[in-house]
């Protein structure tokens, strides 16, 4: 396996087309904070499975289109090549590409809307990282969140689009935002919580994503499970909406928070685990609050809660690991803060 990996890297260094494919594959994996083309390939396979299983192959097509357009746009803008090679300009456009055909009806103009959204996501990434570098943070998936919110809210003003978020605009106090039934099939729900990171409801997809995480980092895979289980059980305990629980919708933000705080930004350990468990709860509460705020607009929270909670958890600058590990983290995760805003 190591020889295959070295051979692929060598081929990517020499061949521009292979290099582009490699960056795209890494971009698919970077959604869950992994820099591994094999993990990215398995994740794309998982997304294809989930999209076809749900009868929405256009969602997979949109994700691939967004990934390719975003990666190509960043290359055209002559961004930092080290960050580009690691797929750091592909993962947010990938998510935008998944979101547009998920939340808008199928029309030819939708694909143009998607392409424009993917291009815009790259520009927003550059803009936000220019801001967040002041606090040694990265924008994570917030460029996708901000761009998609704009796209969906704008779509309400266009006759050529129909928004399909299945959210009934409702002000707090005008009726319960909870309810629905939960069938108590917890294990599939945990896996769905992982798959919903990519806006897909499928326990098979979630399982394959966990395998993709395991290929690159066993700690990331473990904390992804902890995030999914912890957020689901806490939401169930507090009496969250049963139908949303059954779809894994209260877990995916916590999955991302757990990966970052527990396995990427800090060296795993007892204290880090406790801090991560608190972060899982914080993420869930932020998600509930944002749901209340955004329900009147009829748009989903997406991964906004993950971004807000993770920034709050990392801003106190609590380093639970020795300095050498902190330097490794800065090189692998926060390098976009230093480099991505530097155009050649």
C-alpha positions in Angstrom: 0.0 0.0 0.0 2.8 2.4 0.9 4.6 1.6 -2.5 1.3 2.4 -4.3 1.0 5.6 -2.4 4.5 6.7 -3.3 4.0 5.7 -6.9 0.8 7.7 -7.1 2.5 10.8 -5.6 5.4 10.5 -8.0 3.0 10.2 -10.9 1.0 13.2 -9.7 4.2 15.3 -9.4 5.1 14.5 -13.1 1.7 14.6 -14.8 -0.6 17.7 -14.6 -3.8 15.7 -15.2 -3.0 13.2 -12.5 -2.0 16.1 -10.2 -5.5 17.6 -10.8 -7.2 14.3 -10.1 -5.1 13.9 -7.0 -6.1 17.4 -5.7 -9.8 16.6 -6.4 -9.6 13.3 -4.5 -7.9 15.0 -1.5 -10.6 17.7 -1.7 -13.3 15.1 -1.2 -11.4 13.9 1.9 -10.7 17.3 3.3 -14.4 17.8 4.2 -13.6 15.5 7.1 -10.1 17.0 7.6 -8.2 14.2 5.8 -5.4 14.7 3.3 -5.5 11.3 1.6 -6.5 10.6 -2.1 -7.5 7.0 -1.3 -9.8 8.2 1.5 -11.2 10.8 -1.0 -11.8 8.1 -3.6 -13.7 5.9 -1.1 -15.7 8.9 0.0 -16.8 9.6 -3.6 -17.8 6.0 -3.9 -19.8 6.3 -0.7 -21.5 9.5 -2.0 -22.4 7.7 -5.3 -24.0 4.9 -3.3 -26.0 7.2 -1.1 -27.2 9.4 -4.0 -28.4 6.5 -6.1 -29.9 4.7 -3.1 -32.0 7.8 -2.5 -33.0 8.1 -6.1 -31.1 11.4 -6.6 -28.1 10.6 -8.8 -28.0 14.3 -9.7 -26.7 15.0 -6.2 -23.6 13.0 -6.8 -23.2 14.6 -10.2 -23.5 18.0 -8.6 -20.9 17.2 -6.0 -18.4 16.0 -8.5 -19.1 19.0 -10.7 -18.6 21.4 -7.8 -15.4 19.7 -6.8 -13.9 19.9 -10.3 -15.1 23.5 -10.9 -13.8 24.6 -7.5 -10.4 23.0 -7.9 -10.1 24.4 -11.4 -11.1 27.9 -10.3 -8.5 27.9 -7.5 -5.9 26.9 -10.1 -7.0 29.6 -12.4 -6.7 32.2 -9.6 -3.2 31.0 -9.0 -3.7 30.3 -5.3 -0.9 28.8 -3.1 0.0 25.5 -4.8 0.8 23.7 -1.6 -2.7 24.3 -0.3 -4.2 23.5 -3.7 -2.3 20.2 -3.9 -3.8 19.2 -0.6 -7.4 19.7 -1.8 -8.1 22.7 0.4 -9.9 24.6 -2.3 -12.1 21.6 -3.4 -14.0 20.5 -0.3 -16.3 23.5 0.1 -17.2 23.7 -3.6 -17.9 19.9 -3.4 -20.4 20.6 -0.6 -22.0 23.4 -2.5 -22.3 21.1 -5.5 -24.1 18.5 -3.3 -26.4 21.2 -1.7 -27.7 22.9 -4.8 -29.3 19.8 -6.5 -30.4 18.6 -3.0 -32.3 21.8 -2.2 -33.4 23.1 -5.7 -35.5 21.3 -8.2 -34.1 19.7 -11.3 -33.9 22.2 -14.1 -31.2 23.0 -16.7 -30.5 26.4 -15.1 -29.8 24.7 -11.8 -26.5 23.4 -13.2 -25.4 26.9 -14.2 -26.5 28.1 -10.7 -24.3 25.3 -9.3 -21.3 26.2 -11.3 -21.6 29.9 -10.3 -22.0 28.8 -6.7 -18.8 26.6 -6.8 -16.8 29.5 -8.3 -18.2 31.8 -5.7 -17.3 29.4 -2.9 -13.6 29.5 -3.9 -13.7 33.3 -3.8 -15.4 33.3 -0.4 -12.8 30.8 0.9 -10.0 33.2 -0.1 -11.9 36.2 1.5 -12.7 34.4 4.8 -9.2 32.9 5.2 -7.8 36.5 4.8 -10.0 37.4 7.8 -9.5 34.3 10.0 -5.7 34.3 9.6 -5.6 37.1 12.2 -6.7 34.5 14.9 -4.7 31.6 13.5 -8.0 29.9 12.4 -9.3 28.6 9.1 -12.7 29.1 7.6 -13.3 25.3 7.6 -16.6 24.7 5.7 -18.0 28.1 6.3 -17.4 29.3 2.7 -19.8 26.5 1.6 -22.3 27.5 4.3 -22.3 31.2 3.5 -22.5 30.7 -0.3 -25.2 28.1 -0.1 -27.3 30.3 2.3 -27.1 33.1 -0.3 -27.9 30.8 -3.2 -31.0 29.3 -1.4 -32.3 32.7 -0.2 -31.8 34.2 -3.6 -33.6 31.3 -5.3 -36.8 32.3 -3.5 -36.8 35.4 -5.7 -36.4 33.6 -9.0 -39.3 32.0 -10.9 -37.0 29.5 -12.5 -36.2 27.8 -9.2 -38.2 26.0 -6.5 -36.5 25.6 -3.1 -37.0 22.0 -1.8 -35.7 22.3 1.8 -38.9 20.7 3.1 -38.8 23.4 5.9 -42.0 25.2 6.7 -41.1 28.8 7.5 -42.4 29.3 11.1 -41.6 31.8 13.8 -40.8 30.5 17.3 -44.0 30.2 19.3 -46.2 29.6 16.3 -46.2 25.9 16.8 -43.9 23.2 17.9 -40.6 22.7 16.0 -40.3 19.2 17.4 -42.3 16.1 17.0 -42.1 13.3 14.6 -41.4 9.6 15.3 -38.2 7.9 16.0 -37.9 4.2 15.3 -35.1 3.6 17.8 -32.8 2.0 15.3 -29.8 3.7 16.8 -26.9 2.0 15.0 -28.1 3.0 11.5 -28.8 6.5 12.9 -25.2 6.8 14.1 -24.0 6.0 10.6 -26.5 8.4 9.0 -25.1 11.1 11.3 -21.7 10.6 9.6 -23.2 10.5 6.0 -25.1 13.7 6.6 -21.8 15.6 6.7 -22.1 15.3 2.9 -25.9 16.0 3.0 -26.8 12.3 2.2 -29.0 10.0 4.3 -27.6 6.5 4.1 -26.1 4.3 6.8 -24.0 2.5 4.1 -22.5 5.8 3.0 -21.8 6.7 6.7 -20.0 3.3 7.2 -17.9 3.8 4.1 -16.9 7.3 5.2 -15.8 5.9 8.5 -13.7 3.3 6.7 -12.2 6.2 4.6 -11.3 8.0 7.9 -9.8 4.8 9.3 -7.5 4.5 6.2 -5.9 7.8 7.1 -6.4 8.3 10.8 -7.8 5.8 13.3 -8.3 8.7 15.8 -10.3 10.7 13.4 -12.6 7.7 12.8 -12.9 7.1 16.5 -13.8 10.7 17.3 -16.3 10.7 14.4 -18.1 7.9 16.0 -18.0 9.6 19.4 -19.4 12.7 17.8 -22.3 10.9 16.1 -23.2 8.8 19.2 -22.8 11.6 21.7 -24.9 14.2 19.8 -27.6 11.7 18.9 -28.0 10.4 22.4 -28.0 14.0 23.9 -30.6 15.2 21.3 -32.7 12.1 22.1 -32.4 12.7 25.9 -33.5 16.4 25.5 -36.5 15.5 23.3 -35.4 16.8 19.9 -37.5 16.2 16.8 -37.8 12.5 16.3 -38.0 12.6 12.5 -34.8 14.6 12.2 -33.2 12.3 14.7 -34.0 9.3 12.6 -32.3 11.0 9.6 -29.1 11.7 11.6 -29.5 15.4 11.3 -28.5 16.2 14.8 -25.1 14.4 14.6 -23.2 15.5 11.5 -22.1 18.9 12.9 -20.9 17.2 16.1 -19.0 14.6 14.0 -16.9 17.4 12.4 -16.4 19.2 15.7 -15.2 15.9 17.3 -12.7 15.2 14.5 -11.2 18.7 14.7 -11.0 19.1 18.4 -10.4 15.5 19.4 -8.1 14.3 16.6 -6.7 17.1 14.5 -6.2 20.3 16.5 -5.0 18.4 19.6 -3.3 15.2 20.4 -5.8 12.6 21.7 -5.8 12.1 25.4 -8.1 12.1 28.5 -8.3 15.9 28.8 -8.8 16.3 25.1 -11.6 13.7 25.1 -13.4 15.6 27.9 -13.0 18.9 26.0 -14.3 17.2 22.9 -17.4 15.8 24.7 -18.2 19.3 25.9 -17.6 20.5 22.3 -20.2 17.9 21.0 -22.8 19.3 23.4 -21.9 22.9 22.5 -22.3 22.1 18.8 -25.7 20.5 19.3 -26.9 23.6 21.3 -25.6 25.9 18.6 -27.4 23.8 16.0 -30.7 24.0 17.8 -30.3 27.8 18.2 -29.5 28.3 14.6 -32.4 26.1 13.6 -34.7 28.4 15.6 -33.2 31.4 13.9 -33.2 30.1 10.3 -36.6 28.2 10.3 -38.5 31.5 9.5 -36.3 31.8 6.4 -36.9 28.2 5.3 -33.2 27.4 4.9 -31.1 24.6 6.7 -28.3 25.2 9.1 -25.9 23.1 7.0 -22.5 22.9 8.8 -22.8 26.4 10.3 -23.0 25.0 13.9 -19.8 23.1 13.5 -17.9 26.2 12.3 -19.2 28.4 15.1 -18.7 25.8 17.9 -15.2 24.9 16.6 -14.0 28.5 16.4 -15.3 29.0 20.0 -13.5 25.9 21.2 -10.2 26.8 19.5 -10.1 30.5 20.1 -9.2 30.1 23.8 -5.9 28.7 22.5 -5.9 25.8 24.8 -3.0 23.6 23.7 -3.4 20.1 25.2 -0.4 18.8 23.3 3.4 19.5 23.3 4.7 22.2 21.0 6.0 19.7 18.3 2.5 18.4 17.8 1.1 21.9 17.7 3.6 22.7 14.9 2.4 19.6 13.0 -1.2 20.7 13.4 -0.4 24.1 12.1 1.2 22.5 9.0 -1.6 20.1 8.3 -4.7 22.1 9.2 -4.1 25.8 9.5 -1.7 26.3 6.6 -4.5 27.9 4.6 -4.6 30.6 7.2 -1.0 31.5 6.2 -0.9 30.6 2.6 -4.2 30.5 0.8 -4.6 34.2 0.6 -1.2 34.7 -1.1 -1.9 34.8 -4.8 1.1 34.1 -7.1 
